[in-house]
Amino acid sequence: MKRLNGMDAMLLYSETPNLHTHTLKVAIIHAADYPGEFTFDVFRRTVARRLHLLDPLRYRLIDIPWKLHHPMWIEDCPVDLDYHLRRVQVPAPGGRRELDEVIGRIASTPLDRTRPLWEFHFAEGMADDRFALIGKVHHTLADGVASANLLARLMDLTGSKADENDDYAVCEEPTTTELLAAAGRDHVAHVAALPGLARDAAKGFTRLWRRKKERTDNPDLAKMFHTPPTFLNHVVSPTRTFATASLSLAEVKETAKALGVTFNDVVLATAAGGLRELLLRYDGRADRPLIASVPVSTDLSPDRVTGNEIGGLSVSLPIHVDDPIERVRLTSLSTGRAKEDYELLGPKLQGQLMEYLPPPVTPAMLRWQSKRAAHNRLMNVAVSSVPGPRERGHIGGAPVSEIYSIGVLSAGSAFNMTVWSYVDQVDISILSDDETFNDIHEATDAMIHGLNEIRAAAGLPPLSTVDTAMAPAPALG
């Protein structure tokens, strides 16, 4: 058994009927050159023979009696593949738009907490000999880095099958006495660590306060706890909508190099430009900067396949600025300040403080908030960027041509954009609810327009079409 850490527990407690906290990983399989027929059975055999490598998929959640501590994972549990592996049909003509709609429906239902917290949906009926593996994995189980490492274990990156095996150990159910004894030991450790944590927190907040006093105030940067109301910020509905797009990794890197900023700066500046377009369309105004919540990993180990070792940056997005180059400059400035604040406060402090969340009351408080939060003072949107595999992977011997990833929606915020780089592509995913956009593909269109604006202002040619990916799905109308 092993205890959920504070961030794991927070993600579990924050799940409500309208705010699901599972993540999605979507691998597009292009089987045009696959020898023979690529089928669900081929995929099922692949998962079965690699399950011993996918440790978190064999975890099951168990609560502590009387909620005396955060829940625990029972490891090495039996897995019913007939339940966890599912088939789904993509309607004709089987392109990007139709697949995105299927993914949105899959994202709209919560996972069953009495079972290991994952499902894989095998999508058939796609055009051009394509299939999609849609993985729904609870965020409590793995963050972005852990999910990327887990996906790498499922994919055959080298062509070797030496790691395949049908056997793995099976767990035993713990007794109530064992659960209570483990809770007691962990509480003793938490009590012992509390004075040191309090000192670290005091030092971190003092460093942060001093640095903020030294900085020159910039009216073009958003102030914390002053997020403006937008059409993206409302009580989130349970139904999800999903959209994807693919860009050239080389062209995104070219943009960053031309402007002397980082890859992530370009991603965030692209989001700023795209959100500006959307706010002007839906709200008729884009006159104040937004705040984006940007997750940051505190453990980049390539061997980590479970747990949430993350903190968060609060980055000002200059959606109120018309000049694309100035948007990039302000985004880079804001990102630099957010990173500095994060380091001054202490990268692991957020997760350490969450260890002390009270299990009996935290879920009820967050459920109450989810039903009423029409405005989130901490953030308007979530934007993240995850580096995926640099070499092409295979599933069951068939090549994976694209990988899409998305996180969760938060109370009062119906917009999450995740950028996942894979081989020579940048694959964009956007998650929202059914009450926000007329067509969620307006959001992916806006992001492409935002990056093209930056490239044009920098004297670079327009973005090219990524031939290795599914054809684009522009918004209707």
C-alpha positions, 0 to 999 in steps of 0.5 A: 500500500502507499498513501496519496500525497497531498496533491494526489488527495487534493485532486481526488477531493476536488472531483464533483458531479460537474468537475471530473478530475480524470485526464485524457491521453489520445494516441492516433494509430496510423495503420496504413502500412501495418502488415495484416489487420489492426484490430481491437484484439491486437490492441487488447493483447498488447495491453495484456502483455505490457500490464506488468510494466504499467504499475499504476493501472493496477492500483485501486483506491481504498478509503481509511475508516472514518476518514482519519487520513488521505486514502491509500493505493492498494498495489498489484490489484487484479484488472478486468480488461473486459471492463477497462478496455472498450470499443467505440465507433467514430461516426462517418466520415471519421475525421478529426471533428468526429473523433473530437466529439467522441472524446468529448462524450468519453470525457463527460463521465466520471471513473468508477472509484471501486475499480482501478481508475482508468479506461482505454477506449479503442476508436474504430471507423476512422478514415485513412486506416486510422484508429485512436486509443483514448486513455481516461486516467484519473489525475490522482493517479498521475500528472503530466510527466508521469502520464508521458512516462506511462504512455512510453511504457505502453508504446513500443519505442524500440521495436523490442518485445522483450519486456512483454509478460502475461504475469504480475503479482496480485494484491491482498486486501488490507485489514482495518487494523492495518489501515488505521496503523498506517494512518497513525504512523503517517500522522506522527510523521506529519506532526513531526514535519510541521514545525519545519514546514512552517519555518519554510513557508514563513521564509518563502513568503518573506522572500516573495514579499521582499522581491515584489516590493523591489519590482516596478509595477507594470499596469499591463500585468494582471494582479493576483486575485483580480481575474476579470469576468469572461464568458469562459468563467462560469459554473461549469457543466458536467458535459465536456467538449473537446477539440484538437489541432496539430502544428509543426514543432520546427515552426514553433521553435523557429518562432521562439528563436526569431523572437529570442524567447522560450518555447513555453513563452510562444505557447503562452503568447499563442494562447493570449492571442487566441483568447483575445480573438475569442473574448472579442467575439463572445464578450465584445471586449478584451481590455484586461489581462487574464491569469493562466494557471500553468502546472510545473513538475517538481520531479522530471524523472523518466522512471516516475509513472505515478503520483502528482509532483507538481506546483503551479505558476500564475502567468499574466496573459496580455489579451488586452494588447493588440500588437503580437510582438508586444504580447510575446514580450509581456508574456515572457516578462510575466512568465519570468516573474512567475517562475521567480516567485515559484522558486522564492516561495519554494517549488514543493511548498504547495504540495507539502501544505496540501498534506494537511488537508482535512479529509472529513471536510475538504470534499464537501467544501469543494463540492459546495464551491463547484456548484456555485463558483461562477468566478475564479479569483485565482485563474481564468484559464489553464494552459500547460505544455508537456514534452512527449517522446522524441521518437515515434512509438508503436502500439501492437506494431502499428505506428502512433502518428499523433498524441493529444493530452488534456487535464481538468477543468477547475471551478469557475473556469471552463477552458483548459489547453494542453500542448504535447510535443511528439516527434516533429509535431505540436499537438494541441488539445482544448477542453471546455463544457457544452455551455461555453462555445458555439463550436469548440473548434473556434478555440483551436482555430483561434490558437492557430490564428494567434500563432500566425499573427506572431509569425507574421509580425516576426517576418516569418511565413504562415504555418504549414499543414502537418501532413503526418496528422489528421486533416484540420477540423475548422469551426463550422460557419 
